[in-house]
Amino acid sequence: MYAFLITRCCCACAQGSGQADSLHQMKEVVVTGFQKNDPKYTSLNIEPYSLKEMNEKAPFNLSDALAKLPGISQITSGNAIAKPVIRGLYGNRILVLFSGMRFDNQQFQEEHGLGLSQIGIDRVEVIKGPASLLYGSDALGGVINVIEEKPATQGKAIDAGTQLFSNTLGTLTDLGLGKRNGNKWWRIRLGMETHADYSDGNNTRVLDSRNKGYYLKAGIGFERPKWVQENSYNFSYSQFGFIIEDINTAFKADDRWSRSMKGPHHNVMLNLFNSQNTFKLSKSVLKLSVGAQSNKREEDEGGGQISLNMHLLSLLQSLRWEKDLSRSISFVASQQFTYENNTNYGKRILVPDANFMEGNLSGYLKGLFGKFTVELGAGISDKNIRTFKTNNLNPPGSPVAPFTKNDVTANVLAGIVFNASEWLSVKTNTSTGSRSANLAELSSNGMHEGVYRFEVGDPNLKAEQNLNTDLTVEVNKRDWLFSASVYHDRFLNYIYLMNSDSTYYGYPIYYFRQQNARIFGSEIVLNVQPQSWRGLSVKEVFSATRGELDKDGNLPFIPAFKSSTSVRLEKQLNGRISSFFVEPEYEYVFNQDMPAQFETPSASYYLLNCSAGITVKGQTGNWQLGLVGTNLTNSAYIDHLSRLKAWGMLNQGINFVISARKQIKW
């Protein structure tokens, strides 16, 4: 089956366009990367995903929202803890940008989620494939750029919205206020969410899968003829119950709809400040961004006391110069600097105290020559890691001595776009990425209860590097759009865990090792919108990913093949109800029978979902009302990327989400 599907995809020689619910969306201008781009004129694989599209699907969190896109999945530890996976890569192989700056949420562990809410954002833009040239290390698998909202029109505006989740008796509510007066603007938004434990497809409660979150977002900025500034501050405090293997026997079940955090849980507090400045020079543009981030992570393993207590402080700076060399050629020079400090305050230590410093320099050329677009770039990165003596690292073996590690890597990008006609586009992109080993891989030496392993790092691990080739074809006709992609990602020094067949107090001992590997796959999108029936669209999306080590089998956390079929009917009306849409969706996830060493195979499953919404006119503003149903057949299933699969715990069963949002301008 796999060979047949991949052969079909390779013959298509094309790229999945992703979240294109309507054909005109393919021409949307995006800003991920160095420049504003029409996707038709860049070889980068860029996916725009607006907040409106996200809200129509009523995702549980931002990772859940992104998992709707072709080629993107999520590693989950229940509903609340989730991290995105782009073409089989996750964690420190995916770079997250927030307000234009690198975002680090100590995501080196599998059970550490992304931790960002979808409230208060404008859209997310995703690059699939290496982007280390553009953004430095850690972007060898892709980039997730979270772009915040700002007031778009003159005057004041207030909006409020809420979502009610039936499965968890959960709520997500936010209130925003903003004002634009001439060339000045400001905004502020408050939000809160709370969920009890979810129930699976057998109507069985999954104990301690609950979560809470509190959010404050603020921004202020101005636009002058030669200077544009955007400043933002973001605060969040989140609590996530986490599930251990013997959760049902070690802890007594409390009230069914309890939100109490007396059991095992994470506390995560974020404080983020960013300032983005654009200076319009006589014949060029200079962009300077600075930021500071504080990430405090605590863990209570169920004894009522904080055992793990880590604080990550990040200071960031980015400088970018854009210059048009001629009418058809543009140049961008970029410099970035990052300083991070990790400090432990708790009794249990996962990774030692450490300092990180990284600097990046790069240059990028883009030329438009008739029907061809050519992109070329080269860059260099220097990352330094210094660890300090840290007590309470567990045996066996010798404690990891303090060390200093320095990795210098170079990256290149080459891409060509051939727009053969208004309806046919062919793209190819070859680019490299790099990533230094993270602290867990370099210096772990202790029990990792969250995944029931004793992990031992290796400070001599080399930097990972990859070479990715992506081939793209897109056919955009009057009534239909077809696009597909095939990609091959070759890795040098891929870092992974290997079981030693030894144990420590019942915990299997795993060592971090590295060898060469590869990931390859394809994505196909067919979107039919007959002009004779405006408002109707039928979309089919297919994604396939495989990952292999050169020796010792398959890569971990490679998602199963997935097919999604949806039919959308959308109409504009003249009455008080000004518009409506309804969109049933059928998802089929194939069996994953090529697991990694410490994984098990996963059975196939299907999900039936449906979303609908209306816009109601009001005297002071419009109402947006929505109803979303997921897993409508209450299927009892386990996704391959669920960390709870090893303990036989299922994913969420049937769930309905009722949403309402009101906007008022004055």
N, C-alpha and C positions, 0 to 999 in steps of 0.2 A: 504493500500500500504506500509506504513512504517513498520508495523509488519512483512509483508511478506519479505521485503528486509532485515531487520535486522535478521530475522530467517535464511535466506540464508547465511548471513555473519557469523552468529554465528556457523552454521554448518561447515563452512569452517575453523573456528578456526585458523586464520592466520593473517599475517601482510602485509599491502601494502608496496611494496618496493619502490614506488615513481617513480622518474624520471629515469627510466631504459629504455632508448631508444634502447639499445642493451644488450644482455644477459651478455656479458663480463663485463659490467659496475658494475654488482652486486659484483664483486671481487675487486673493487677499494678500496685502503687503504684511510681511513679518519683519521683526527686528532682531531675532536671534542671529548670532554671528556678528561680524564686524559692521555690517551695513544694513540698511533697510533693503529688503529684497522682495521682488515678485518671485514666488517659487519657480516660475517658468524660466527665470534667468539666473539660477544658481544651481550648482551641482550638489549642494548640501541637501540632505534629506530632512526637511523641516516640516513639522506638524504643528499648526496653530489650533488651539482648543480654547474657545471662549467660555466665560463663566455662564453665559446663557445656555450653551450646549451642556455644560456640566450639570447645571441645576435641573434641566429637563430629565436627566437620568437619576437624580437624587442619590449621588454616591455617599458612602459612609464616611469617606475622607478623601484627601487629595490623591493618594495612591490608588484608591478604588476608582476615582474618576479617570485617571490616566490609563488604567487597565482596560478601558473601553477602546483604546486606539490599537490599530494593527501593529503587531510586533512588540507590544508592551504588556507585561503581566505584573503580578505582585506576589512577593513572599509575605505570608500572613501568619500571625499568631493569634487567631481569632479575628474578630471584626476590627478592633481598635488599632492593633499594632500591625502596620503594613509598610512595606518599602517597595518602590517600583523596580521592575526588571525590564531592561531594554535589550531585546535580542539576546537573552540569556545572561546578561551582565547586570550586576547590582552592587550595592554598598559603595565602597571607595572606588569602584570602577565607573560610577556614574557621578557626574558633577552637578550639583544643584546650585542655581543662582537665585537669590532672593533680593529684590530691589537692586538688581544689577551687580550684586556682589556674591562671591563664593559663600555658600552656607554649609556649615559642618555641624551635624547633630550627633557626633560620636557614633556614626552609623557603621562602625567596623563590626559590630555583632549582629547576628542574624535576627535577634529578637528586639533590636533597637529600630523602631519605626522612623518614618520620615518626619512625623511630628508637626506638619504644617496643615493648617485648616484652609479650606477653599473660600471662606468668607473674606470679604474685603479685597479681592483680587479682580483684575480685569480679564486676564487670560493666562494661559500657560503655553509656551512654545517649546517644542522638543526637537533636538537634533539627534537623529539615530545614526550612530557611527562615531569614529574618533574625532575629537575636537580639541586635542591637546595643543595643537598649534594656536588656536584661538584663545584658549583659557588656561593653559598650563596642565600640570599633572592631574590625574584622577579623571580626566575627561576622555579616557580611551574607549569607553563604551557609549558615550553620548552625554547630552546636556539637557537638564530640565530647568527652564528659565521661567520663574514665577514673577509675573508682572503685575504690580499693584494698581489699584484704581486711583483715579483722581477726578475731581469735578470737571465735566466736559462743557458745560454751558454757563452762561451768565446767571447771577442770582444765587439764591439759596435753594437747597434741595435736601429733603429728608426721606429716608426709606427704612422700612422695617420688614423683616421676614421671619418666618418660622417653618420648621419641618417637624412632623410628628411621625415616628417610626413604630409600627405595630409590634414587630418581633421583640424589641427590647424596651418597649414603652419609653423610647428615647425622644429627645427634643434637640434641635439645633436652632438657636434663635440669635438674631443680630439686629442692631440698630445703628444706622449711619447718618451723619450730618455733614454737609459740605457746603462751601460757598466759593464762588469765583467772582471777583470784582476787578474788572479790567484785566490787567496782567498779573494779578495776584490770586492765589487760591489757598484753601486749607480744607482739611477733612479730618474726621474722627469717627471711629466705629468701635462699638462694644459687642461682644458675642459670648455665648455660653452654650455648652452642650453637655448632655448627661445621658448615659445609657446603662440599663441593667444588663445582666447576662443574656446572651441570645439562646434561642432554641434551634436545634437542627431539624433535618427533614423527618426524623422520627419523633419530633416534639419532645426531645430530651434536652434538658437544660445543660449548657456547657458552663460549669461553675467557674467564676472569677474572670469571665470575659468582658467585664464591665469597664467603663471609662468615664471620666469627666474632663472638661476643659473650659478655661476662662481666657478671654482674649481682649486685648486693647490695641487698636491700631490708630496711628495719627500721622498726618503729613502736612507739609506746608511748602509752598514754592512760589516762584515768580518767573515771568518771562520778560526779558528786556531785549532790545535790538541785538546786543552783542553777548548776552549772558542769560542762560536759562538754568535755574536751580530747582532741584526736587529733593526735599529732605523727608525722611520717614523714620518713625519709631514704632517698633512692634514688641509687644509683651504677651507672653502666654504662659499659663501654668496648667499642666495636664497631669492627670493621674491615670495610669493604665494597669488594671489587674492583669497579672500574667499567670499562665497555666503551666504547672509542672506535672510530671508523669502521674504521681499519686495524689493529685489534687482532691479527688473524691473521697479518699480514705484518710488523708492527712488533715483535712479541714472539714468541719461540720457545715453543711449547707445552711445558709441563713435565709431570711425572707426572700421569696421568689423575685421580687422587684427591688431588692436592696441595692443601693449604690455604695455601701460601706466599703472602705479600703482597709479592713482589718486583716485580710489575707495577703498573699504575696502581691506586690505592686511596685510599679515605677512611679516616681515623681520627677517631672521634667519642667524646669523653668527656663524660659528663653527671654533674653533682652537683646534686641537688635536695633542698631542705629546706622543709617546709611545716608550719605549726601552725594547726589549726582549733579555735576556741573558741566554745562556745555558752553564753550566760548567760541563765538563765530569770528574768526580772524578774517583778514582781507581776502584771502583766496584759499582758505582751508578751515577746518573745524578741529578744535581741541576739546577732548572730554576727560574730565578728572573726577574720579569717584573715590571716596574714602568711607570706611565703615568700622564699627566695633561691635562684637557679638560676645554675649555671655551665655554659656550653656551649662546649667547645673543639673546633673542627673543623680538621683538617689534611688536606692533599691531596698525594699523591705521584703525579706524572703518568707515572711509569715510569722515571725516571732515578736512582732510589735516594735522592733527597733531597726533603725537604718544601718545596714551593713556595708553597702556600696555607696560611696559618696564621692563623685567626681565633678570637677569644674574645669571647663574648657573655655579659655579666653582667646578671642581671635581679633587681630587688628589687620585691616585690609586696605590696599590702595591699588588703583588701576588708572593708567594714563593711556590715552588713545589719540592719535593724530590722523585725520582723514584729509586726503588731498586728491583733487582731480588733476591728473597729469595732462590729460587732453580730453576732448569730447567723448572719447570712447574708453579711456583707461583711467582707473582710479587706484590709489595706493593707500594702505593703512599700516601704520606702525603702532605697536602696542607694547606696553611695559606693565607688569604686575608684580606686587610684592605682598606676601602673606607672612604674618607672625602668629604662632599659636603656642599657648602654654597649657599643659594638662597637669592638674594637681589633685591628688587623692586626699580625702579627709576621713574616709571610713575605715572600718576594721578589715573589710575584705577588699583585696586588690585584684583587679583584672589585668591592668597594664600599669607600668610605672609612671612616676612623674617625668615629664619630658617637655622640651622646647622644640618647636619646628620653625624653620624659616625657609621660604621659597621665593625665588625670583624668576621671572619669565620675560623674554624678549622675542618679538616676532615681527615679521613683515608679510604683507598680503597684497597681491596684485589681482585686479579683475579687469578684463577687457571685453568689449562688445564689438564683434567684427561680423557685420552682416547677420547671418543666421546662426553664428557661433558665439558662445560665451566661454571664455577661458579664465580659469582661476588657478593661481599659483601662490604658494606660501611656504615659508620656512621659519623655524623658531628654535630656541634653546631654553632649557629649564635647569635650574640648580636648586635641589632640595636638600636641606640639612636637618638631621634628627639627632638630638642629644638627650639621653636619658640620665636620670639621677638615681642614686641608691634609694630604694623604696622598700620598707619593711613589709612583712606578712605575705610575701610571695611564697606559695605553697610548694612542698616537695612533691614528687621525687626528683632526683637529679640535683645538680648544683643550682643555687639561685642565679638568675640572669644578672650578670655584672653590668654596671653602667657602661654605656658605649656611645660612641659618636659615629654617625653614618652619613655619608654625602653621596648623592646620586646626581650626575649630570647627564641629561638626555637631550636629544635633538629630534625634531619632528618636521614632517613635510606634508604638503597637500597639493594635489593636482586634480583639476576637474574640467570637464568639457561638456557643454550643453549644445545640442544641435536642434534648433527649432525648425524642423523641415518645412512646416506649414503652420497655419493657425490652429490646426487640430492635432498635429503630431509632433511630439518632443522626445528626444533621446538624450539621456544623461549617463555619464560615467564619472565616478569619483574614486580616487585612490588616496588614502591618507593614513598617517601613522598616529599612534597614541602611546603614552607612557604613564606609569604609576609606580611610585615607590611603595614598598611594603609598609603596611600600617603597623601601629604599635602592637596590636594583638598578634599579628603574624611574626613580628620580630622578637617579642619579649614575653609572650604568655608563658606562665608556669604555674597553673593552678586549676582548680575545679571551676567549670562553667556550668552551674546548675541549670541555667535556662535551657541548655541543649543536652544536658546529662552527659558531659564529656570532661575529661581532664586534658587540657590543651597545652602543648609545649611549643613555643616559638623558636625561631632561629635568626639571630642578629646578622647572619651572613647572607641572608636572602638577597638576590639581585633585583633590580627594578624590572617590572613587567613592561614589555613593549609589544605592540601589535601592528599589523599591516592589514588594512581593510580595503576591499574592492567592492564597489556597489554599482550595478548596472541597472539602468532605468529606461523604461519606455512608457509614455502616456499618450492615450488617444482620447481627445475631448471633442466629441461630435455634438450635434444639435440636440439630440435626444438621449445621449448616453455618454458615459465616461468609463474608460477602462484603464487601469494602471496596475503595474505589478513590479516587483523587485526581486532580484537575486543578489545575494551578498556572500562573501567569504572573508572571514576574519582569522588571520594567522597570528598566534601568540608565541612569543619567546619568553621563557621563564614564568609561565603561568603558575600562580601560587594556589595550593589546595591543601586540604587536610587528608592524612592517611592514618588508618588504624594500625596500631602497633601490635595488636593481639594481647597486650598486657592491660592490667587493671590496677586501680588505686582505690581501695575501699569500695569496690564495686563499680567505680567509674572507669569506662574504657579510656585508655590513654591514646590520644591522637597527636601526631606531629605535623607541623607545617612543612610541606615539601614543595618543590617546583620542577616543572618540565615544560616542554613545548606542547601546544594544544591548538585546536581550531574550533571555530563556531561558524556554521553556515546555515542558510535558510532562504526563505522567500516570503513575500507578502503580495496578495492580489486583492484588488478592489474593483467591483463592477457596480456602477450606479446608473440606473435607468430612470429618466425623467421625461416621459412623453409630453411633448408640447401640446398635444391635443387634449391632455388632461392635466392642466396646470395644478400644482400643489401635490401631485402624487409622485412618489419616488420609491423605487425598490433597490435595496442595496445588499450586496453580497461581499463579505470580507473573509479572506482566508489567510492564516499565518502559520508558518512552519519554521521551527528552529531545532538544530541539532548541535551538540557540543561533545567533543572527543579529546581526551588526552592522547599523546602519541603512544604512551604505554599505560597500562593499568586501567583502561576502561573509559567511562563517560564522565563528563563534567557534571557537578551537582547543580541543582536548581535550574535545570533546563525545562521550560514549560512544554506541555503537551501541544500537539497541533490543535488548532482551533478554527472553527467556521462559525460565522454569524450572518444571519439573514434577517433583514428588517423591511417593513413596509410602512411608509410614512405618508399620511394625508394631512395637508396643512391648507387652511383657507383663510382669506381675509374677508371680513363681513362688514356691513354698513350699519348694523344696529348697535345696541349697547355692548353686546359681545362683539368686539372688533376683530378677534381672530381665535382660531382654535387649531389644535393638532392632536393626532393620535398616532402612536407608533408601536405596534407589536413587534417583538423580536424573538428569534429562536437561536440559541447558542448550542453548538455541539462541540464538546471537547473530547478529542480522541484519547485512547488509552496511551499512557506513557510506559512503554515496556523496555526502555533503555536507561535504567537508573544508574546513579553513581554508586560508589563503593558502599556508603552507609545509608543509601536510600532503598526504598522498596518500589516495585512497579505500582502504577495507578490505573484504575479502571476508567473507562470512558463514562461520560455523563452528558445530560442535556439540561438546559434551563429555558424556561419560557418566561419572558418578561414583557411588560407593556407599560408605556408612559403616555400620558395625555395631559393637556392643559388648555386653558382659555385665558384671554385677556379681556377684562371688563372695564369699560370706560367709567370714570368718576369725575365729579366736578372739580376735585382738588388733585386728581391724579389717577392713574390706572392701577387696577388690581391684576396680579398674575396668580392664577390658581392652578394647582397641579395635583395629579394623582399618579403614582408610580407603583407598580406591583412587580416584585422580583421573585424568581423561583415559584411561579404560580402553581405548579404541580406539586410543590413541597417535596422535591426530589431529595433523597438521602444520599449525599455524595461527599467525596473528599477530593479536593483539588491537589494536584501533585506538588504545588508550591506551598501548601499549608504545612507549617511546622508541627501541627497537632496530629498529622497523619500517622506519625510513628506510634502514637498512643491510641489510635482508633477513634479519635474525636472528629466528628463530621463538621462540614461547613454549615452556614446559616440556612434555615428552612424558609418557608414562605414569609414575605415581608411586604407590607404596604406603607407607603409614605405619602402623607397629605401635606401639601405646601401652600403657603400664601405669602405674597409680598405686595406691599403698598408703597408707591412712590408719590411724593408730594413736592411740588415746586412753588416757591413764592418769591 
